[in-house]
Amino acid sequence: MKYISTRGAAPALSFDEVLLTGLARDGGLYLPESWPSFSPEEIRSLAGKPYAEVAYAVIRPFVGDSIAEADLKRILKETYAVFEHRAVAPLKQLDERTWLMELFHGPTLAFKDYALQLVGRLFDHVLKARGERVTVIGATSGDTGSAAIEACRDRAQVDIFMLHPKGRTSEVQRRQMTTILSPNVHNIALEGTFDDCQDQVKAMFNDMAFRDAMNLSAVNSINWARIMAQIVYYFVAAVALGAPDRAVAFSVPTGNFGNIYAAYAAGRMGLPVSQLIVGSNSNDILTRFFNSGTMEMAAVSPTLSPSMDIQVSSNFERLLFDVLDRDGDAVARTLQGFRQSGRFAVTAEQLQRLRRLFDCHRLDDAETLAEIAARHKASGELLDPHSAIGTAAAAAALRDDVSVVVALACAHPAKFPDAVKKAAGVHPALPPRLADLYEREERCTVLPNDLSALQRYIGGNRPPADADTRGAA
Ligand SMILES: *Cc1c(COP(=O)(O)O)cnc(C)c1O
């Protein structure tokens, strides 16, 4: 399997190269050259199989000969053995047509674990084979850093440095990062804001000498391997609910458009997906787009669902590639215009084509709290604010002729205890394995908002170059 860039001007790469590269050299995102296709019989044969085996069937064609069959099987088995629930991504019925898929049984209680736990192991495997090591750096406002840290901890070929704004993350979020004491994990509390953290990470990537010396890498949501790993649970859920003989809709609380794009990809691969519902909070650039055909940037305001507080959804570029009939030049031109003017539009015909599959619904914070309260009252289910946007969007936008919808529960309610308590009057407890989080030892280094101080710290805390079998080239 070869991968091509959405902007059409970067070299085609193999899976292992795409895994390590992230962003394409022309600024685009990598996509498989063609979609592997599953027949109804092949889909039917997935019924009743353990999660890791479905993952193998779905992922194998994307990996090609980059990883030996036996190795990929072992890696997938190890990855999904880490998850707390035996079903890995269990389904719960909420009402006649609505099911909830719980994607919070990983180490950090949010759905990003389902992809990042795999990506960390794939990194290690591929880097070992190449005799390389990488330095992963990232910035977090608190909600996603822990998933990246958990993915990289104790990996032999990886060091991770995660910047968070000092004193500006919640205590649960900080502790989920700083209590990981593995020697290759480095938490940095920056004396600044989240924007300062992001700017410093960008500056480090733009310093080519530093970038090469450290072999910098990122595990952000534009990495193809993360999308690939997310396709798996759409197959698992649909097959459990009757696919290929019954089509299934999905309602996805959406930020960067990675998760719902994976559902779209599953459809392209032959899974009968009848409808995709994009849920957004008041940062509603996507719902405005699906209603009007115009993508228009606006300022971001903080909400109760911070993982969806985005200005631009980076993975939307992958869908745009299909909208523009896989014309890389047209994608590049459209997005260049978007960067300059803050807006672009698709034609009425293109929007109409998208709307055959996609619908959308937006909730503000008050509506989100009302949904948490109503679901708790009706079924005893405690939803986190992101998950509540998914269930409310499902209820609001489900088409009459769709018989079943799966709303994605993207985070455990205990990750957002204040909002849940406010809405439902119940304080959600952390699961037993995290119950002592507040007693655990923390490790974290405070650094000033200063590029050279950061670079000195990272250079000094990474194993020396001679521990690195990778050549200077
Ligand atoms: C990351 C995240 C989202 C948004 O997912 P995208 O793939 O960026 O659309 C929604 N909810 C939670 C809890 C998340 O962590």
The ligand as an SDF file (V2000), in Angstrom:
LIG
                    3D

 15 15  0  0  0  0  0  0  0  0999 V2000
  -10.0420   14.6060   20.7790 C   0  0  0  0  0  0  0  0  0  0  0  0
  -11.4100   14.5420   21.3460 C   0  0  0  0  0  0  0  0  0  0  0  0
  -12.5500   14.8740   20.5770 C   0  0  0  0  0  0  0  0  0  0  0  0
  -12.4570   15.3670   19.1490 C   0  0  0  0  0  0  0  0  0  0  0  0
  -12.0530   14.3480   18.2650 O   0  0  0  0  0  0  0  0  0  0  0  0
  -11.5360   14.7150   16.8010 P   0  0  0  0  0  0  0  0  0  0  0  0
  -10.9800   13.4370   16.2620 O   0  0  0  0  0  0  0  0  0  0  0  0
  -10.4820   15.7650   16.9900 O   0  0  0  0  0  0  0  0  0  0  0  0
  -12.6940   15.2110   16.0210 O   0  0  0  0  0  0  0  0  0  0  0  0
  -13.7910   14.7550   21.1730 C   0  0  0  0  0  0  0  0  0  0  0  0
  -13.9300   14.3420   22.4440 N   0  0  0  0  0  0  0  0  0  0  0  0
  -12.8700   14.0130   23.2220 C   0  0  0  0  0  0  0  0  0  0  0  0
  -13.0890   13.5810   24.6230 C   0  0  0  0  0  0  0  0  0  0  0  0
  -11.5750   14.0950   22.7040 C   0  0  0  0  0  0  0  0  0  0  0  0
  -10.5190   13.7890   23.4830 O   0  0  0  0  0  0  0  0  0  0  0  0
  1  2  1  0
  2  3  1  0
  2 14  2  0
  3  4  1  0
  3 10  2  0
  4  5  1  0
  5  6  1  0
  6  7  2  0
  6  8  1  0
  6  9  1  0
 10 11  1  0
 11 12  2  0
 12 13  1  0
 12 14  1  0
 14 15  1  0
M  END
$$$$
